Amino acid sequence: MSSDFPSPLADPMPQSPVLRAAYRSRAAAAELAPLPRSVKDEALLAIADALEVRTREIVEANAEDVAKARAAGTSESVVDRLTLTPERVRAIAKDVRDVAALPDPVGEVVRGSTLPNGIDLRQVRVPLGVVGIIYEARPNVTVDAAALCLKSGNAVLLRGSSSAYASNTALVRVVRDAIGGAGLPADAVQLVPGESRDSVRELMRARGMVDVLIPRGGAGLIRTVVEESTVPVIETGTGNCHVYVDAQADLDMAVEILVNSKAQRPSVCNAAETLLVHQDIAAEFLPRALAALAEAGVTVHGDERVLALAEAAGSDAKVVPATNEDWETEYLSYDIAAAVVDSLDAAVRHIRLWTSGHTEAIVTTSQAAARRFTQLVDSTTVAVNASTRFTDGSQFGFGAEIGISTQKLHARGPMGLPELTSTKYIVTGDGHVRR
């Protein structure tokens, strides 16, 4: 008698190139899961060495992508994210070595006890399995994701943007060669076949073959993956980050933190996009802040009180009127919105209304103000007297990061190795039966 269902013994290879890649990833994940730390670390160190040895190959491939991006009129902030220099490749290799030096989360006992009936119960960390990463023009993500997934025992399917195709192809080739030489299955790291959106949609619907998807990029990409995927998604978020300068702030410190938060690298998600200044300190602080921002090349989109203070001070800073759109914008450029607020609570209300939930900073010498701000602000990271730029996996000591989650389920904030694991329970008895 015929059946519409395959035999349970059948193991058919899917016809779709994307699903075939996912199929190979599942097989690779099964091989990775039981490997000891020493084997995984050896493979990671091989990746780091290979990146440095083959830097020229990687940079030349990246140059193709950068040239195409500039010819297409791509913004400089995106081009900056896309660009790989020898120095950036060395930094990526260092991040891989940092991951190798981290503890292996797999097998860690989260909790355990002996039950009253004598059964031994342990909850232990295990790999997620197959992790899909959908990301935009950030080729460093290719290696960061591969390193973190390998260390945590996961296979990874990488779907970068077509604008970084040559860069990602070169990087994955280097990674696959390195891990294959170290005895790991090369298919533990794969580029998703295809450059069209069809391959992205197919990956998002590979439920049962891909265990989790992590989108990294702009709001549009993240929203599309969250809303259209049938595969479970860990939602990373955009970075509309705020710096609030309190009435009791050290002004020198405040200027330095503000400029660093905004201008040290404006094209990344932890760069500040809004400045809020307490009214009691605005007249003294803003002229200095505007001058420092102008020197860094930053355009300020100010509210009426910021505009008035800039005019009164005769500032040469570029200050333009702000609109509601500015308060919600992740500029990723040399632009910042600015407002004067009546109180700390008013600053908190503004942040709650407009934040993307990424990172907010307060500059203050008041412990009471710092405590209230950290209690009331509900973002992944709240910084006290420190730049927003520290919200980063490597800066937090996690090694490279897979992304910064702005959701509240499973993982929140910079996601390192533990966030790439799930858990399972191991029940050990001695002939126990339930009565």
N, C-alpha and C positions, 0 to 999 in steps of 0.2 A: 504494500500500500504506500503510495507516494505521500509526501508531506511537504508543506511549505517551509518547514523549519530544518536547518542543517543538523546533521548528526552531531551529538555532543562531542564526538571524537574528532570532528572536522576542525581544521584550523586554517580557513581560507584566507589568502592574502587579498586585501581590498584592491579594487581596480583604480581608485582615485590616487594620484600621486601624494596628495596631502595625507590621506588616510593610510597609505603605505608607509609614509614616514612615521606617523603615529604608531602604527603596528610595530615598526622596528624599535621605536622608543620604548614601548612596553616591554619588549624582550630585553632591551638594554637595562631598563630600570630593574628588572628582576635579577639581573647579574650584579648590579651595583649595590642593591640593598644590603646584602650580607657582608660586603667587603670591610675589612678592618681599616682603621684610620691610616695606618702606615701606607697602605696601597694607594688610598685616595690622595694623601699628601704628596707622595712621590709623583703622582700624575700632575698635581697642581704645580709643583716646582718645575716639572718638565714644560708645562705651558708657559710659565714665567720666563724660563730660559729661552724657549723658542720664540717668544714675542720679541725679546731683545736681539736675538740672532737674526731674525727675519724682519726687523724694523723697516728696512728699506722697501721690501716687498709690500708691506702694509701701507706705508706712507704714499708710495706710488699709486696704489689702488685707490687710496683715499683722495688723492689729488684729482683723479677722474671725477669723483662724486662732487668735490668742491667746485671744480670748473663748471660742471653742468648746473650746479645750484646757482652759481653767480650768473651764468648765462641766462638762467630762467628768471632772474630778478629776485631771488630769494633774499629775505631780510638778513642783515648781518648777524642778528642774534641767533638765527637758525644756522647760518653758516658757521658761527663759532661753535655751536654744539656739534656740528658735523665734522669739524676739522680735527685731524690727528697729526700731531707733530712728533718728532723723535722723543721730545720731553714728555709728551702726553702718553706715548706708548710705554716709556719707562715707568711712568706713574701707574699705568694699568698693570704692568708686570709686578710692581711693588704691591699693589692691592691684592693680586693673586697670591703672592708670598704671605701677605698678612692673613689671608683666609686660611692658608695652609697651617699657619701658626696657631689658629684658634682651636678651642676644644671641639671635638666632634659631638654633635648633639644626639646622634643616633645611638639608641640603647640607653640613654640617660633615664633613670628612674624618676618620674615626676612625683609619684607617691607610691607607697607600698605599706602593707601591714599583714599580720597574721590574723585572720578572722577568728571569732570565738569557736568556730567548728574545726579549727586547725588548718584550713585552706590558706595557702600563701597567695596573696594578691598583689600584683605589681602593675602599675601603669607606666609604660615605657614609650619613649619617642621613637617614631618610625618615619621613613621618608614618605612624602606625599605620593610619589610615583612618577608620573609624567607631568611636567610643568610647561605650559605654553606661555611665552612672553610675546606680546604685541606692542611694538614701540616705534617711535618716530626717529628722527635723524640724530641718534646718539650711539655711534658705533662702540663707544666704551661699554655700553650696556651689554653688548654681545659677549664680551669676555667676563664682565662682572657676573652676569646671570649664569654663564657656564660654570664659573668657578664655584659660586655659592651652591648651585644645584648639584654639582659633582660631590662637593664636600658633604652635603646633607643627603647623599645617596639617591638623588633624583636624576632622571633623564630630562633633557630640556629641548623643546621645539622653539626655535627663534624665528619670529616674523618681524623683521625690521622694515622700515619704509623703503620704497624703491629708490629714494634719493640717496640712500647709503648702501645700495646693493653691492657695488664693487668692494667697498670697505668691509662689509659684513662677510662677503664671500671669502675674501682674503683672510680675515680673522678666524672664521670657522675652519678654513683649511688648515691654518696653523694649529689651532686647538685640537682638531681631529687627529692630525699627524702626531702631535705630542702625546695625547692620551692613548692612542693606539700603540705607540712605541713603549708606553709604560704599562701595557697589559690590560687597559680598560677597553670596553667595547666602544669603537669610534662612534657608533650610532647613539651613544648617550648624549651627543651634542649634534644637532642637525638644524640646518636652515629649512624653513617650510618652503617647499617648492612653489614657484610661481611668483609673479610680481603684481598680479591683478588683485582686485578686491575680492574676487571669487575665492581665492585661496584663504583669505582672512575669514570670510563667512564660513567656509568649510571647517576651518580650525575651530571657530566658535561653536560649531554644531557637532563636534567630535566627542560628544558625551559618551562616557564608557571607555574611551580610548585615551582621552586627555583628562587628567584628574583635576586640574585647576588652571585658570588663565589669569595672568597678571598684565593689565594694560599700563603702559608708561607713555605719557605724552600729554597733549593738550586736552582741554575739556571735551571737545567734540569726539576725539578718539575714545576717551574713557567712557563717555556717555553711550556711545554706540556699542562698545563691548558689553557694558553692564546691561543694557536694555535688550540686546539681540542675542546674547550668548545663551546656549543651553548648558554649557560647561560652567561649573561654579567659578565665580570671579572674586578675586581679592582686589578691591577697588583702591587704586592709588589716586591721588587728587592733585589738582592744580594748587599753586602757591600764591594766594593773595595774602601776603604776610604783612604784619603791622609792627611799627616801632612806636611806643608811647613814651614820651618824655614827661615825667611827673613833675609836680610843683617843686619837689625836693630832689632835684637831680644835680649831679656834678656835670656842669655844662661842658667841660673839656671831654669828659668821658662820653657824654651824650652825642657830641659832634662826631667823635671817632667811631662810636658804635653805629650811628646812622649812616655815615659814609661807607663804612665797611659793609653794612647790611645791604645797601643799595648798589654800590658801584664796584665792589671787589670782583664780582662776576655777575652782571645783571641778567644774563640769559638763563639762569637756573631757577628751580622752583623755590629755593629757600632764600632768594633775594627779596628784600623788603620792597613792597609796592605802595604802602601808605604810611605817612608820618602823622601822628597825633600829638599835639602839644598842649599841656595844661595852660589855661589862660593866665595864671599867676606868673608864669615864667616866659610866656610867649614873646613879650616885647624885648626881653634880654636875649633869649635864646635864638629866635628865628633869624635875625640878621646874620648871626654867626653861622647858623645852619645853612641858610640860603647861599652865603658866600662859599662855604665848603662844598656844597652840592654843585654850584656853578663851576668851581674849579675842577670838579670831577666830570663835568660835562653833562650834568643831569638837569632836565627840564622839570620844573615843579608845577603841578596842576593844583592850584590852591583855592580854598574857599574864600569868602569875602574878607574874613579877618586876616588870613594870610596875605591876600592881595594888598590890603590896607597897610599892614605892617611892612611889607616889602616896599611899597611906595613911600611910606614915611621915612624909612631908613635910606632911601635913595639907592637901593640895591641894584647892582648890575646883573643879578641873577635872572635867568629866563623863567618868569612866572606867568602862567596863563590861567584863566578861569577854569575851575573844575566843574564837572557835571556829575549827575548820579552815575553815569557810565564809568567815570574814573574810579569811583569807590569800589566797584566790583571788578576792575580790570587787572589781570595779570599781565603787566606790560612786557616783561622779559627784555627790557630795553633801558636806556638811560632816561627814564621818566619815573616820577613818583607823585602820588596824590598827597595833599597835605591839608590838615584842618586844625583849627584851634578848638579845644573842648573845654567845657566849664569845670569838669571834675574827672576824677578817676572813674567813677561810675558811668559818666557820659562816654568816656573812652571805651569802656567795656561794652556799653550798649551799641556804639558804632561798630565795634569789632564783631559782636554777635550778629549784627544785621548784615555785614558785608563779607565776613571772612570765609575762606574756603576750608578752614579748620586745619591749616598746616602748622604755621609757627607765628607766635606773637611774642614781642619783647617789651619789657618795661625797663626804663632807666630811672633809678631812684636811690636815694640814700636812706629812705624810710623803710624799716622792716615791716611796719604795719601795712604800708602801701603795697610792698612786694607780696606780702602774704595774701592780702585781699585780691590782688590782681591774679595771682596764681590759682586762687580758689574759684574765682568767678569766670575766668577765661577757659573755654572748653575747646582747646585745639590739641593736636597731637603733641606739641612741644610748646612750653612757655619758658622764655628765657628771662632771667633777671640780671641786668647789667652785663649782657653779653649779646653778641651779634646773632642775628637770625641765621647767618651762614653756617652755624655749627650743627644745624639739623641735617645730619649726614651720617650714613652708616660708618664710614671710615673715621670720621671725627668722634663718633660715639664709642669707638673701639670695637665695632662689629666687623671690621674688615670692609670689603665692598658691600653695597646694599643691592637688593633686588628691586627696591622701590620704596617709596614712603607712603604708607597706607593712611588714608584719612577717614577710613571707616572705623567701626567699633567692634567688628566681629573678628575673632581669631587673631588678627594682627593689627597694631596701630603704631604709626610712626615709622622710623627707619626699620626696614625688615632685613634682618640678618639670618643666620643659620637656624636658630630655633623656630623662626616663623615659617621656615620651609619644611617643617615636620608636622605630622599629626601624632596621635598616640594610639596604642592598643593595650588591652589588658591581657596579662598572662596569669592564668589561674592554675596553680599547682596543688594537687591534692595527693592523697595516699589511699586511693580506692573510695573516695568520697562519693556518695550518691545523695540526692535530695529526697527527703521523705515528707 
